[in-house]
Amino acid sequence: MALALDASVAVAWSFADESPKASQVLARLHDEEAVVPTLWWFEVRNALIMSERRGRLTEAATAASLRDLSDLRILIDPAPDEQALLTLSRQHRLTVYDAAYLELAKRERIPLATLDTALIRAARAEKVALV
C-alpha cells in the first residue's frame, strides 16, 4: 500500500529529536512506497537549507539526508486535480501547498503522513486516513 508523504515528515527524519510519528512513517517506507506532489522536492530542500541557516544542520547533514531520501521509494505525482486542490484550500483555509498533499491522498485514496496540525484537521474533515 502507498501513502501520501508530507514534507514535514520527511524533514523530521533529518533531526535527532524527530517525532515518534515520523519514525513510524519511515519504518513503513521500508516496505511501502510514498507518493508526493511535485512541490515536495522543493519543500524538503528548502526546509533543509533553512535548517542550515539556523544552525540546526550542517551542509554534510543536508547531503546525508538527501542521500537517505533517495534510497526510499518516493514517487512524484505530476498532476493534481486543480479544481479539487483549490476547493480544499478554500474550504479548509490551507495553503495551496498543504492542500496539494490532501488532494493527492484523497484522489489516490491513500493515507496521509503529516505533522502539520491544520492539514491533519482538514484530512479528518475530508475523511482521509492518516498515518
C-alpha positions in Angstrom: 0.0 0.0 0.0 1.2 3.5 -0.7 0.9 6.7 1.4 1.0 10.4 0.7 4.1 11.9 2.3 4.1 15.5 3.5 7.5 17.3 3.5 7.1 17.9 7.3 7.6 14.2 8.0 10.5 13.8 5.6 12.3 16.7 7.0 11.8 15.5 10.6 14.0 12.5 9.7 17.0 14.8 9.5 16.9 15.6 13.2 17.9 13.6 16.2 14.8 14.9 18.1 12.4 13.7 15.3 8.9 12.8 16.3 7.8 9.3 17.0 5.2 9.6 14.3 7.9 10.5 11.7 9.9 7.4 12.8 6.8 5.2 12.4 6.3 6.5 8.8 10.0 5.9 8.0 9.7 2.3 9.2 6.7 1.8 6.9 8.6 3.1 3.9 11.0 0.1 4.1 8.0 -2.0 2.8 5.8 0.6 1.1 6.1 3.4 -1.3 5.3 7.1 -0.8 3.6 9.4 -3.3 4.3 13.1 -3.2 3.2 16.2 -5.2 5.9 17.8 -7.3 6.3 20.6 -4.8 7.6 18.1 -2.2 11.1 18.1 -3.8 11.4 21.8 -3.4 9.8 22.0 0.1 12.2 19.4 1.5 15.3 21.1 0.1 14.1 24.5 1.3 13.5 23.2 4.8 16.9 21.6 4.9 18.6 24.8 3.7 16.7 26.9 6.2 17.8 24.5 8.9 21.4 25.0 7.8 20.9 28.8 8.1 19.5 28.4 11.6 22.5 26.3 12.6 20.4 23.1 13.1 22.0 21.2 10.3 25.4 21.2 8.5 25.9 21.1 4.8 27.1 17.5 5.3 24.0 16.6 7.3 21.8 18.0 4.5 23.7 15.9 1.9 23.3 12.8 4.1 19.5 13.5 4.5 19.1 13.8 0.7 21.0 10.6 0.1 18.8 8.8 2.7 15.7 10.1 0.9 17.0 8.9 -2.4 17.1 5.4 -1.1 13.3 5.4 -0.4 10.6 4.6 -2.9 9.1 8.0 -3.3 7.1 8.6 -6.4 6.3 12.1 -7.7 2.7 12.6 -8.8 2.9 15.1 -11.6 -0.7 16.3 -12.0 -3.1 17.3 -9.2 -6.8 17.9 -9.9 -6.6 21.7 -9.9 -10.2 22.3 -9.1 -10.2 19.9 -6.2 -7.0 21.4 -4.9 -8.3 24.9 -4.9 -11.6 23.8 -3.3 -9.8 22.0 -0.5 -7.6 25.1 0.0 -10.6 27.4 0.3 -12.8 25.1 2.4 -10.1 24.3 5.0 -8.1 27.6 4.8 -5.0 25.7 3.8 -2.1 27.0 1.7 -2.3 25.6 -1.8 0.9 23.8 -0.9 -0.7 21.9 2.0 -3.9 21.3 0.0 -1.7 19.6 -2.6 -0.9 16.8 -0.1 -4.6 16.4 0.9 -5.8 16.4 -2.7 -3.3 13.7 -3.6 -4.2 11.5 -0.6 -7.9 12.0 -1.3 -7.6 11.4 -5.1 -5.5 8.3 -4.7 -7.4 7.0 -1.7 -4.2 6.6 0.3 -3.4 7.6 3.9 -1.7 10.9 4.5 1.5 11.2 6.6 1.9 14.7 8.0 2.9 16.5 11.2 1.0 19.7 10.2 -1.9 20.3 12.6 -4.0 22.2 10.1 -3.5 19.6 7.5 -4.4 16.8 10.0 -7.6 18.7 10.9 -8.5 19.1 7.2 -7.8 15.4 6.4 -10.1 14.3 9.2 -12.8 16.6 8.0 -12.4 15.1 4.5 -12.3 11.5 6.0 -8.8 10.9 4.6 -7.0 8.3 6.6 -3.9 9.5 8.5 -0.7 7.6 9.2 
